[in-house]
């Protein structure tokens, strides 16, 4: 057994849980509401902070119909403490 094989397990532990997409979408919705819900034009502001996605896409996130792609999720995390907390919990 080489050194790398001892450090990095080949299989995930049996206790590891898969991410539930519906649950993640709900958590993202709650996080965006917590951090941006007070803004009048929140969809536009979130769209700008995410790097230029359309406000309509943000509306889908707010309805829990999807989640930002990883790049957008990370970009939004710079502006959203609640979204960073979701990433750390997941």
Protein Blocks (a to p, Z undefined) as FASTA:
>chain_A
ZZklmmmcfbdcfkbccddfklmmmmmmmmmmmmmmmpmklmlmmmmmnnopafklmmmm
mnopaccdfklmmmmmmmmmklmmmmmmZZ
